[in-house]
Amino acid sequence: MPIDSIWSYAPELGPAQGQDLDLTGYTVVASDGTIGHVDRQADHHSMRHLVVDTGVWVFGRSLLVPVGVITAVDTGERRITVSCTRAEVKAAPRFRTDSETMDPGYLTAVGEYYRGLPGPVR
């Protein structure tokens, strides 16, 4: 995956289904099941990402997911599909505090992790 694509919506999602749409509350689904719901979306340092509330699945933890792993947005169902598995998302660098969404070092580590996963390259 090109270095910046992990932080950008796929062109085929279009502005109506990506950058200009409030995804808060959407269900996030991996290739093998539900991850959680979008708590908020952010764009710090041109690194667009979602903070996903996992509920009880990961002991109430939130996870940070770069928008480049989104493969589909269903506005009718309010559902986002990502290209990774639940285990891959769970194994990503741990998200602990809101300040990390503004930390370029943390975001870089997250981007490197997701770029290293097998999956569709765009």
C-alpha positions as CSV (number, residue, x, y, z in Angstrom):
1,M,0.0,0.0,0.0
2,P,1.4,3.5,-0.8
3,I,2.5,5.3,2.3
4,D,-0.3,7.8,2.4
5,S,-3.2,5.7,1.3
6,I,-3.7,4.2,4.8
7,W,-4.9,7.6,6.0
8,S,-7.1,8.4,2.9
9,Y,-10.5,7.1,1.9
10,A,-10.4,4.8,-1.1
11,P,-11.4,6.9,-4.2
12,E,-14.2,4.5,-5.0
13,L,-15.9,5.4,-1.7
14,G,-16.4,8.9,-3.1
15,P,-16.8,12.1,-1.0
16,A,-20.5,11.3,-0.2
17,Q,-19.4,8.0,1.4
18,G,-16.2,9.1,3.0
19,Q,-14.7,12.4,3.9
20,D,-18.0,14.4,3.9
21,L,-20.1,11.9,5.8
22,D,-20.4,11.8,9.6
23,L,-19.7,8.1,10.3
24,T,-20.3,8.5,14.1
25,G,-22.5,5.6,15.3
26,Y,-21.9,3.4,12.3
27,T,-21.2,-0.3,13.0
28,V,-17.7,-1.4,12.0
29,V,-17.5,-4.9,10.5
30,A,-14.3,-6.9,9.8
31,S,-14.0,-9.8,7.4
32,D,-15.0,-12.2,10.2
33,G,-17.4,-10.3,12.4
34,T,-18.4,-7.0,14.1
35,I,-15.7,-4.9,15.8
36,G,-17.8,-2.2,17.3
37,H,-19.2,1.3,16.6
38,V,-17.6,4.5,15.5
39,D,-17.2,6.7,18.5
40,R,-15.7,9.6,16.5
41,Q,-13.6,10.3,13.4
42,A,-10.6,12.5,13.3
43,D,-8.1,14.1,10.9
44,H,-4.9,15.1,12.8
45,H,-1.7,15.7,10.8
46,S,-3.6,14.6,7.6
47,M,-4.0,11.1,9.2
48,R,-7.7,10.4,8.9
49,H,-8.9,7.7,11.3
50,L,-11.8,6.4,13.3
51,V,-11.9,5.7,17.0
52,V,-14.0,2.6,17.4
53,D,-15.7,1.6,20.7
54,T,-15.5,-2.1,20.9
55,G,-18.0,-2.5,23.8
56,V,-17.4,-5.7,25.6
57,W,-15.6,-7.5,22.8
58,V,-12.2,-6.0,23.8
59,F,-13.1,-5.3,27.5
60,G,-14.6,-1.9,26.7
61,R,-11.5,-0.7,24.9
62,S,-11.5,1.7,22.0
63,L,-9.4,1.0,18.9
64,L,-8.0,3.4,16.3
65,V,-8.6,2.4,12.7
66,P,-7.1,4.3,9.7
67,V,-9.7,5.1,7.1
68,G,-7.6,3.5,4.4
69,V,-8.7,0.0,5.5
70,I,-12.4,0.9,4.8
71,T,-13.6,-1.2,1.9
72,A,-17.3,-0.2,1.9
73,V,-19.7,2.2,3.5
74,D,-23.4,1.3,3.6
75,T,-25.3,4.5,4.6
76,G,-28.6,2.7,4.6
77,E,-27.5,0.1,7.1
78,R,-25.1,2.6,8.8
79,R,-22.3,0.0,8.4
80,I,-18.6,0.3,7.5
81,T,-16.7,-2.8,6.3
82,V,-12.9,-3.0,6.8
83,S,-10.4,-5.2,5.0
84,C,-8.9,-6.8,8.1
85,T,-9.9,-9.5,10.6
86,R,-11.0,-8.9,14.1
87,A,-7.8,-10.4,15.4
88,E,-5.7,-8.0,13.2
89,V,-7.6,-5.0,14.5
90,K,-7.3,-6.2,18.1
91,A,-3.5,-6.7,17.7
92,A,-2.9,-3.1,16.4
93,P,-0.9,-0.7,18.6
94,R,-3.0,-0.2,21.7
95,F,-5.1,3.0,22.0
96,R,-5.1,4.4,25.5
97,T,-5.8,8.1,25.6
98,D,-7.5,10.7,23.3
99,S,-4.2,12.6,23.1
100,E,-2.8,9.7,21.1
101,T,-5.1,10.7,18.2
102,M,-3.0,13.8,17.9
103,D,0.4,12.2,18.4
104,P,2.2,11.8,15.1
105,G,4.5,9.1,16.5
106,Y,1.6,6.9,17.7
107,L,-0.3,7.5,14.4
108,T,2.8,6.6,12.4
109,A,3.1,3.3,14.4
110,V,-0.6,2.5,13.7
111,G,-0.1,3.3,10.0
112,E,2.9,1.0,9.7
113,Y,1.1,-1.8,11.5
114,Y,-1.9,-1.6,9.1
115,R,0.2,-1.2,6.0
116,G,2.0,-4.4,7.0
117,L,-1.2,-6.5,7.0
118,P,-2.0,-8.8,4.1
119,G,-5.1,-7.7,2.2
120,P,-6.3,-5.7,-0.7
121,V,-3.9,-3.0,-2.0
122,R,-5.3,0.1,-3.6
